[in-house]
Amino acid sequence: FMADPLSIVMAMFVTGIGALIHLYSIGYMAGDENFSKFFVYLNAFVASMLILVMADNLVLTFLGWEGVGACSYLLISFWFSDKANATAGKKAFVTNRVGDVGFMLGTFLVWVTFGTVNYAEIGVLAHGAIAGGTATAIVLLFFLAAAGKSAQLPLFVWLPDAMAGPTPVSALIHAATMVTSGIFLLTRLNPLLAEAGWANDVIAWVGLATALIAALAAVAQNDIKKVLAYSTISQLGYMFLAVGSGAFVAGVFHMITHAFFKALLFLGSGAVIAAMGHEQ
């Protein structure tokens, strides 16, 4: 594991907001027949997320990456007796697998190029010692991974459907933690992005397009959680625009503020939904 400013910041809001969402879930899920199972999944998710953000190499990050994917599948389709919820879970799972292909190929390419998957060693070796084309290919593959997990064009289709899960799940996964892991990954690999030339433009433009399209889609929604889902996709687009422009500090700063305000919005919407007899 590696404790540096980036991983500690991530760990703090994963555990901090995670704790608050656990607290909220006690009331929200009260009376559910699978009450205890819900908390098993929720804790497994937080554990996977901590592995993802604190890993010091790509392989361990990938373990956490797959762990949050599996737990999000279990949580989104938590009320699986309703067919729509089961389908939404599958959709999220399959869409994320597309991104995972990019993650795996990117990891293989890093290993072939540098002979290591350790972040610190990649950072040392990346400066000037890598062909521009190779760096571009690696960054584009990891951007595919990030686009799957962080719901960017064209892989954002799973996130609005993922609102089928219980509201605390929406708050934890789709606001505070899992959807920001793509931003985290690209920020962690910033020495490679510095060498990657036009791949940065691709990241910035895709982020910009996603921010615009998702914001326009949000305007047309009449389901309280779908509005917030499209808003999340839009905000993630801004973060990718920052990362692609080389403004990593701004991207991570917005990621932290977004984790707080979007989690609060989701929990607030949950209170509204519960008060309205689960009418959204």
C-alpha positions as CSV (number, residue, x, y, z in Angstrom):
1,F,0.0,0.0,0.0
2,M,1.0,3.6,-0.5
3,A,0.1,6.6,1.6
4,D,0.6,9.8,-0.2
5,P,-1.6,13.0,-0.3
6,L,-3.8,11.6,-3.1
7,S,-4.5,8.2,-1.5
8,I,-5.1,9.7,1.9
9,V,-7.5,12.3,0.6
10,M,-9.4,9.6,-1.2
11,A,-9.4,7.3,1.8
12,M,-10.7,10.1,4.0
13,F,-13.8,10.8,2.0
14,V,-14.4,7.1,1.2
15,T,-14.4,6.3,4.9
16,G,-15.9,9.6,6.2
17,I,-18.8,9.8,3.8
18,G,-19.1,6.1,3.9
19,A,-19.6,6.2,7.7
20,L,-22.4,8.8,7.3
21,I,-24.1,6.7,4.6
22,H,-23.9,3.6,6.8
23,L,-25.6,5.6,9.6
24,Y,-28.3,6.8,7.2
25,S,-28.8,3.3,5.9
26,I,-29.7,2.0,9.3
27,G,-32.9,4.1,9.2
28,Y,-33.5,3.9,5.5
29,M,-33.3,0.1,5.3
30,A,-35.1,-0.6,8.6
31,G,-37.7,-3.4,8.1
32,D,-36.0,-4.7,4.9
33,E,-35.8,-8.5,5.1
34,N,-32.2,-8.5,3.8
35,F,-31.1,-5.8,6.2
36,S,-27.9,-7.6,7.3
37,K,-27.0,-8.7,3.8
38,F,-27.2,-5.0,2.7
39,F,-24.5,-4.0,5.2
40,V,-22.3,-7.0,4.2
41,Y,-22.4,-5.7,0.6
42,L,-21.9,-2.1,1.7
43,N,-18.8,-2.9,3.8
44,A,-17.3,-5.1,1.1
45,F,-17.7,-2.2,-1.2
46,V,-15.9,0.2,1.1
47,A,-13.1,-2.3,1.6
48,S,-12.7,-2.8,-2.2
49,M,-12.7,1.0,-2.6
50,L,-9.9,1.4,0.0
51,I,-7.8,-1.2,-1.8
52,L,-8.3,0.6,-5.0
53,V,-7.2,4.0,-3.7
54,M,-4.3,2.9,-1.5
55,A,-2.7,0.4,-3.8
56,D,0.9,1.2,-4.8
57,N,0.7,-0.7,-8.1
58,L,-1.7,-1.3,-11.0
59,V,-2.4,-4.9,-10.2
60,L,-3.6,-4.2,-6.7
61,T,-5.6,-1.2,-7.9
62,F,-7.2,-3.6,-10.4
63,L,-8.2,-6.0,-7.6
64,G,-10.0,-3.1,-5.9
65,W,-11.4,-1.9,-9.3
66,E,-13.0,-5.3,-9.8
67,G,-14.1,-5.5,-6.2
68,V,-16.1,-2.3,-6.4
69,G,-17.5,-3.5,-9.8
70,A,-18.8,-6.7,-8.2
71,C,-20.2,-5.0,-5.1
72,S,-21.9,-2.3,-7.1
73,Y,-23.6,-5.1,-9.1
74,L,-24.8,-6.7,-5.9
75,L,-26.0,-3.3,-4.5
76,I,-27.7,-1.9,-7.6
77,S,-29.7,-5.1,-8.1
78,F,-30.3,-5.4,-4.3
79,W,-34.1,-5.6,-4.8
80,F,-33.6,-8.1,-7.6
81,S,-37.2,-9.5,-7.4
82,D,-38.1,-6.5,-9.5
83,K,-37.0,-7.3,-13.0
84,A,-36.0,-3.6,-13.8
85,N,-33.6,-3.6,-10.8
86,A,-32.0,-6.9,-11.9
87,T,-31.5,-5.7,-15.4
88,A,-30.0,-2.4,-14.2
89,G,-27.4,-4.3,-12.1
90,K,-26.5,-6.4,-15.2
91,K,-26.2,-3.4,-17.4
92,A,-23.8,-1.7,-14.9
93,F,-21.7,-4.8,-14.7
94,V,-21.4,-5.4,-18.4
95,T,-20.7,-1.8,-19.3
96,N,-17.9,-1.7,-16.7
97,R,-16.4,-4.8,-18.2
98,V,-15.8,-2.9,-21.4
99,G,-13.7,-0.4,-19.4
100,D,-11.9,-3.2,-17.6
101,V,-10.5,-4.5,-21.0
102,G,-8.9,-1.1,-21.3
103,F,-7.4,-1.4,-17.8
104,M,-6.0,-4.8,-18.4
105,L,-4.5,-4.0,-21.8
106,G,-3.1,-0.7,-20.4
107,T,-1.5,-2.7,-17.5
108,F,0.0,-5.2,-19.9
109,L,1.5,-2.4,-22.1
110,V,2.9,-0.6,-19.0
111,W,4.6,-3.9,-17.9
112,V,6.0,-4.5,-21.4
113,T,7.3,-0.9,-21.6
114,F,8.7,-0.4,-18.1
115,G,9.0,-3.9,-16.7
116,T,7.2,-2.7,-13.6
117,V,3.6,-1.8,-12.5
118,N,4.6,0.2,-9.4
119,Y,3.4,3.8,-9.5
120,A,6.5,5.3,-8.0
121,E,8.8,3.5,-10.5
122,I,6.5,4.4,-13.5
123,G,6.8,8.0,-12.4
124,V,10.6,7.9,-12.4
125,L,10.8,6.0,-15.7
126,A,8.1,7.9,-17.6
127,H,10.1,11.1,-18.0
128,G,11.7,11.2,-21.5
129,A,12.3,7.4,-21.5
130,I,9.1,6.5,-23.3
131,A,8.1,6.9,-26.9
132,G,5.3,9.4,-27.4
133,G,3.1,6.8,-29.3
134,T,3.5,4.3,-26.5
135,A,2.5,6.8,-23.8
136,T,-0.5,7.9,-25.9
137,A,-1.7,4.3,-26.3
138,I,-1.3,3.5,-22.6
139,V,-3.2,6.7,-21.6
140,L,-6.0,6.0,-24.1
141,L,-6.4,2.5,-22.7
142,F,-6.6,3.7,-19.2
143,F,-9.0,6.5,-20.3
144,L,-11.2,3.7,-21.7
145,A,-11.1,2.1,-18.2
146,A,-11.9,5.5,-16.5
147,A,-14.7,6.2,-19.0
148,G,-16.4,2.9,-18.1
149,K,-16.1,3.4,-14.3
150,S,-16.7,7.2,-14.3
151,A,-19.6,7.1,-16.8
152,Q,-18.2,9.1,-19.7
153,L,-19.4,9.1,-23.3
154,P,-20.2,6.6,-24.7
155,L,-20.2,4.3,-21.6
156,F,-22.4,6.5,-19.4
157,V,-25.6,4.5,-20.2
158,W,-25.4,2.4,-17.0
159,L,-25.4,5.2,-14.4
160,P,-29.0,6.5,-14.8
161,D,-30.3,2.9,-14.7
162,A,-28.2,2.3,-11.6
163,M,-30.7,4.4,-9.7
164,A,-32.7,1.3,-9.3
165,G,-30.7,0.4,-6.2
166,P,-31.6,1.7,-2.7
167,T,-30.8,5.4,-2.2
168,P,-27.9,5.0,0.2
169,V,-26.2,2.9,-2.6
170,S,-26.7,5.8,-5.0
171,A,-25.2,8.2,-2.6
172,L,-22.2,6.0,-1.8
173,I,-21.4,4.5,-5.2
174,H,-22.7,7.1,-7.7
175,A,-21.7,10.3,-5.8
176,A,-18.9,9.8,-3.4
177,T,-16.7,6.9,-4.4
178,M,-16.8,4.5,-7.3
179,V,-17.6,6.9,-10.1
180,T,-14.6,9.1,-9.1
181,S,-12.1,6.2,-9.3
182,G,-11.5,6.9,-13.0
183,I,-10.4,10.4,-12.1
184,F,-8.2,9.0,-9.4
185,L,-6.6,6.5,-11.8
186,L,-5.7,9.1,-14.4
187,T,-4.4,11.5,-11.7
188,R,-2.3,8.7,-10.3
189,L,-0.8,8.1,-13.7
190,N,-0.1,11.8,-14.3
191,P,3.6,11.2,-15.3
192,L,2.3,9.2,-18.3
193,L,-0.3,11.8,-19.2
194,A,2.5,14.4,-19.3
195,E,4.2,12.4,-22.1
196,A,0.9,11.4,-23.9
197,G,0.5,14.3,-26.3
198,W,-2.9,14.4,-28.0
199,A,-4.4,11.7,-25.7
200,N,-4.9,14.6,-23.2
201,D,-7.0,16.5,-25.8
202,V,-9.2,13.4,-26.2
203,I,-9.8,13.2,-22.4
204,A,-10.6,16.9,-22.3
205,W,-13.0,16.9,-25.2
206,V,-14.8,13.8,-24.1
207,G,-15.2,15.3,-20.7
208,L,-16.6,18.5,-22.2
209,A,-19.0,16.7,-24.4
210,T,-20.2,14.5,-21.6
211,A,-20.7,17.5,-19.3
212,L,-22.9,19.2,-21.9
213,I,-24.9,16.2,-23.1
214,A,-25.6,14.9,-19.5
215,A,-26.7,18.4,-18.3
216,L,-29.1,18.7,-21.2
217,A,-30.4,15.1,-20.5
218,A,-30.9,16.0,-16.8
219,V,-33.3,18.9,-17.8
220,A,-35.7,16.4,-19.4
221,Q,-35.9,14.0,-16.4
222,N,-38.9,13.8,-14.0
223,D,-37.5,11.1,-11.7
224,I,-35.7,12.8,-8.7
225,K,-32.8,10.3,-8.7
226,K,-32.4,10.3,-12.5
227,V,-31.9,14.1,-12.4
228,L,-29.1,13.6,-9.8
229,A,-27.6,10.8,-11.9
230,Y,-27.3,12.9,-15.0
231,S,-26.0,15.7,-12.9
232,T,-23.3,13.4,-11.6
233,I,-22.3,12.4,-15.1
234,S,-22.1,16.1,-16.0
235,Q,-19.9,16.9,-13.0
236,L,-17.6,14.0,-13.8
237,G,-17.2,15.5,-17.3
238,Y,-15.9,18.6,-15.7
239,M,-13.3,16.6,-13.8
240,F,-12.2,14.9,-16.9
241,L,-11.9,18.3,-18.6
242,A,-9.6,19.4,-15.8
243,V,-7.5,16.2,-15.9
244,G,-7.2,16.4,-19.7
245,S,-6.1,20.1,-19.4
246,G,-3.4,19.1,-16.9
247,A,-5.2,20.8,-14.0
248,F,-5.0,17.8,-11.7
249,V,-5.4,19.8,-8.5
250,A,-8.6,21.4,-9.7
251,G,-10.0,18.0,-10.9
252,V,-9.3,16.4,-7.5
253,F,-10.6,19.4,-5.6
254,H,-13.9,19.2,-7.5
255,M,-14.0,15.5,-6.9
256,I,-13.9,16.1,-3.1
257,T,-16.5,18.9,-3.1
258,H,-18.7,16.8,-5.4
259,A,-18.4,13.8,-3.1
260,F,-19.9,15.8,-0.3
261,F,-22.6,17.8,-2.1
262,K,-23.8,14.9,-4.3
263,A,-24.0,12.5,-1.4
264,L,-26.0,15.1,0.5
265,L,-28.3,15.5,-2.5
266,F,-28.9,11.8,-2.8
267,L,-29.5,11.3,0.9
268,G,-31.9,14.3,0.7
269,S,-33.7,12.8,-2.2
270,G,-33.9,9.5,-0.2
271,A,-35.6,11.4,2.6
272,V,-38.1,12.9,0.1
273,I,-38.7,9.5,-1.5
274,A,-39.3,7.9,1.8
275,A,-41.6,10.7,2.9
276,M,-43.6,10.3,-0.3
277,G,-44.2,6.6,0.2
278,H,-41.4,5.7,-2.3
279,E,-42.9,7.7,-5.1
280,Q,-40.0,9.2,-7.1
